[in-house]
């Protein structure tokens, strides 16, 4: 027999032929509609280490413009069918669930209709909705090493109640103190987590203040970005006319984003003689209300709700100013993307703005009212040297995706 074969057999080389088992990771989020959290998750999945991890993704509804951007390595699971019954009229929901002999759904839908539906605070409504949903949702059959819910409220609750995993990591991607959620309803869930992450140090401090007694890790993981992808996509053509003074804002049409203040500020600017156009990229429950405000102030030629855009970057690129008029934020992804594109940024002085911008260094920060927003825009339009300095400072900014990924990988592995 060949001597080299004898030598190989006499030593333990088994490890050379063994493939290390990949860890199984589950990500959970509501959907992949156009929003900061959804965009951030897809960007994270695009750079995730698939040599070390097998990744499943569970959406409460399998919908959204970002679905087509999921990497091929991600296994998209079927969405829980029971959730659809809570989007139907109560009559339709009861008839369909009775037809399927789902008495658990019948009871849950009735409880929702009589005790939850009229809750005035949307975030608390979702918290209470979960207490109803969990009674008719089955547990996920798969077992995971780590389950990661990437958005507050229902995804985090699903993670705790319906997923079997060795570790559970949850995200709060906003200023918890401003969300209007009831900490007493979250506390029983948070205490079962391995880690609770948020997107900025200010948001982390808020969580420490409220939940420091819980035996879990509370920390920060900022969003990851594909800088080259953003810059390439920013060069794609758009149909809208961006000549002259143009302002762009990005966000859901919700009270949080302060677009009512933006409309009022635009009116003041038009009254002062500025021929500008302000474009809002996003959709949401306030569309009709905001359009009525636009019409009432006769701003149809100046303020435009142009809906969700799968690629917002050409709009950011072509804008004279990017405006973040929010009442509160976690850490605005759109603002970070405007920084990457080295745009002149105006932002309101919401509680966590200092995690992203420093006045006259990389942005222009104004008070949270229409008059201050209008005056800030005037200052930026009339003083070119401010914009030149802001752009110069932004050109030196560095984004460290590797450091943020390391935070998550360390939690998965330790």
N, C-alpha and C positions, 0 to 999 in steps of 0.2 A: 504493500500500500504506500502511496505517496507520502513522504515524510512531512510535507507541509500540511496535509490533511490531518495526520496524526497530531501535529502540534496544535492545530486549530481545535480539535476535539478535546485535547488535554487541558484547555483553558476555558474559562467561563466567558464566552462571547455572546451570551444570550441577549444582553442589553443592546447589542448592535442591530438586532433583528426585531426588537420590540418597538412598536409605535406608541408613544405616550398618548393616553386617552385625553381627548379634548374636553374641556369643561363646557357644560351646557348652560347657556345664558338666555334668559328671557327678558325682552323689553316690552313694556306695556304703556300705551298712551290711548287717548280717546279716538283719534283719527289722524289722517295726514293732510287735513285741509291747510290752507295757506296761513301760517301763523309762526311766531317766533320759536315756540317750543318744538313744533313739528319740523321746522326747518333745521333747528339745532340737532334734533335726533337724527334726521337723515344725514346731516353732515358728519355726525359722530359715527354712524354706521358705515359711511363711505371710507373712513380711515381706520376702522376697527381691525384688530388682529385676528383674522380668520384661520391662521395657521395654528393658533392656540385655543380658539373658542368656536364652538358651534352656536349659532345665534338664531333664536326664534323671535318673532314679533307678533304680539297680540294687540289688535285694535278693537275698541268697543264697537266701532263701525268701520268696515273696510272701504273707506272712501277718502278722497283727497287728491289734490294736484301733485303731491309729492310721491304718490305710490310708484310712479314710473321711474323715480330716481333711486329706488331701493337697490342696493347691490344684489347681485345674483346669489350671493352666499346666504342671504337672509331668507329664512323660511317663514312666510306669512301664514299664520294660523287662521282658521275660520273664526269669525267674530261670534260672540255669544248671541244666539238667535233671540233670546228672551228680551233683549233691550228694545227691539223693534216694537214690542207691545206698548211701550211707554211713550212712543211717538205717535201712536194712533189715537183716534177719538176713543173715548171710553166704551162707546157702543161697539165699535169695530173690534177693539181689543178683547172685550168680554165674549163676543160671539166667536171670534177665531180661537181663543184659548179654550172655550168650552167644546168647540168642535174637535180640538186636539186632546181633550180630557186633561187639560193642564189647570187643575183647580188651584194650584199654588200661584199661578199667574193671575187667575181671577181674583184671589184674595189680595195679592200684592197690588194689583191695579186699583182695586177699590180703596185700599188703605192710602195709596198715593193720591187718589182723587179727593178723598175726604179730609186727609190730614197733612198732606205735603204740598199739593199743587199751588195753594195760595200763599205759601211762605214768601214774604216780600223781599228777603235778602237772597239774591241768586246763589251765592256760594253756600249759604246755610241750607238752601233748598236742595242743592246737590248733595250735601252731607246727609240730609234726611232721606233723600232719594235712595242713597246707597243702603240705608237700613231696611228699605223695602226691597230693593233689587236683590240683595244677598239671599233673601228667602226663597227665590226661585231660580237663581243661577247655579248651575252645577260647578263643582270643583274642576279645575283643569286636570286632565288625566296624566299629563306628563310630569316628570320630576326633574328639577333643575338644581344645578349647583348654586346659581345666583339668579334672583329675579329682581329686575330694575324697573320701577315705575317712574316714568319720566315727566310726570305732571301731577300737580296736587289734586286732591279730592278723589274722584272715583277710581282712577288708576292706582293710587296708593292704597285705597281700601281693598280693591280687587287683589292686589299683591298679597296683602296680609290674610284675607279670608279665603281666597280661592286658589292659591298657588302653593304647591309643595316644593320648598326649596331650602337648601342649607343656609343661605344668606338672603337677606332682603334689604335692598337699597331703594330709598324713595327720594324724590326731588320735590322741592317747593321752588318754583321758578318765578317767584314774585315776592313782593314785600308782604309778608304774612300779616303784619299788623294792619295793612290797608285792604286786605282782601275781604274782610268782614266775616271770616270763618269763626266758628265757635271752637276754641281750643279744647274745651271739655269733650267735644265729640271726636276730636282727632287724637287726644292723649292715649286712649286705649289701643289705638292703632300704632302710633309712633313708638310706644314702649316695646312693641314686638319686632321692631326693625333692627338690622345690624347698623345701618347708617342712614342719616337724614342729611341730604345735600341741598345746597341752594347755589345761587349764581353770583353772589357778591358778598364781600365782607360785611357790609351794612346789613344785608338780609340775614347773614349768619348770626350777627350779634342779636338781632331780633329773636331768632329761634332759640339762642342760648338763654335769653332773658325769660322766655316763656316755658322752655322745656329742659332746662339744664339739669333738673333732678332725674331725668330719665337715663337709664343705663345704656345709652347708645352714643355712637359717634355723630357729632354734628359738625359739618364742614362745608367748604366751598369748592365747587368745580365749575369753572367758567366754560362757556360754549367753545367748541372748536370750529375753525373756519378753514375753508380751502381758498387761500388767497389767490392762487393762479386761476382757479375756476371763476371766482367772482370777477376778476379783472377781464377775463376772456368774455364772459357772459355780458359784461357791461358794454361791450362794443356792438352788441346785436342791435339792429334797427328797431325803431318804434314808430307808430303811426301818428301819435300826437305831436302837435307843433310846440317845440320848446324854444322858439326864438324869444328874445326879450327877457324880462324878469320872470323867472319860474321858481316856485317853491314846491317841494315835495315832502309829504309826510307818509309814513307807512304804519299800518296797524288796524286791528279790528275796530269796527264802528261801535265801540262800547264807551260808556261814560269815562272809564279809566284814561282813555287816550286824549281827552280834552279837545276833541275836534270842534265842539261848540265854541270853545275859546278861539280856535283857529279861524273859524268863520267870522266871528265878531272882530278879530284882529284884521282880517282881510278887508272887511267893510271899512274900518278906520283908515287903512292904507289907501283904499280907492278914494275915499273922501279927501285924503291928502294929495290926490293927484297921481298916484302910482299906478301905472298900467301893468299890472302883474296877473299871473295865472298861478293858482295854487291847486296842486293835484294830490288827492288822497288815494292811496293804494290800499284797499282792504274792503271787507264786507262785514256786516253785523246787524244786530237788532235795531240800531239807531238810524238806519239808512233813511227811512221815510221822515223821521223827525229832523234829521240834519238837512235833508233836501228841502223841507218846508222852511227851515231857517235860511237857507241859501236863497230861496225864492222870495221870502219876505224882505230880505235885505237887498234884493235886486242884484245878486252876484252871479247870475247864470253865465256871464261871460268871463268870470274871474275865478270861480271856485268849483272844482270838478270832483265828484265821487266816481272814480273810474274802475272801481271793483278790484278783485284779487288779480294779481299778475304772477304767473308762474315764475317769471324772471323780472324782478323789480330793479335789477342793477342798472339797466340803461337809463331808467328814470332818475335814479340817484346820480348817475354819472353826468347827466345833462342838466341837472338842477342848478340854479344859482345858489340856493340855500336849501339845506335839509333841516326841517323843523320838527322837533320832538316836543309836543305840547302837552305831555302827559300830566295827570294828577298824581300818579304813582307808577313805579316800575320795579321790577326786580333788577335786571340789567338788560336794557333794550338791545336786542340783536340788531335791529335796523340801524341804531346809532353806531354800533360797532362796525357794521358794514359800510356806513357812510365814512367812518374814520379810515377804513381800509382804502376807500376810494379818494381819500384826502379832500373831502367836501367841507365847505363852510357849514358848521352846525350851530343852530340855535336850539336851546333846550330850556324848558321851564325848570324852576328850582324845586323839583319834586324831592322827597326825602333821601333817596339813594343816588341822586345824580352825581355826587362827588366820586362815586365808584367808577364813573366813566369819563367825566369831563371836569376840567379845571378852567374857570372863567379866564378868557383871554390867552389861554395856553393852547388848548385844543378844541375849544368851543366857546360859545357866547351864552351865558346863563342869565335868564331874566325871571322876574317874579311871575307867580302863577295867576295871571289875569290878562285879559285881551289887550288892555292898554300897554302893558309892559312888553307883550309879545310884539305888538305893532311897532313900538318905539325901538325895540332891539333890532328888528328887521331894517328899520330906517337907518340905524347906526351902521349896520353891516353894508347896506347899499351905498351909503354916502361916504364911507371911510374905507377905501380900498386897502389901505395899509393894514387894517385889522384882518381882513381875509387873507392877505399875503402872509402875514405872520402865522395865522392859524394853519394854513396849508403847509408852510415850511416846517412847523413843529410836528404836524401829522406825518410828514414824509420820513421822520426818524423813528416812528412808533414801531415796536416789534410785538408780534403775537406768537406766543410759545404754545403751539398745540401739543407738543410732546409732554410738557409739564402737566397740562390738564389731563391728558390721557393717562399719565403715570398715576395721578390721584385715583382714578377709577380702577386701573389695573391693580394697584396696591390693595384696595378694598376687596377686590375679587379674590386676590391670591392669599392675603394674610389670614 
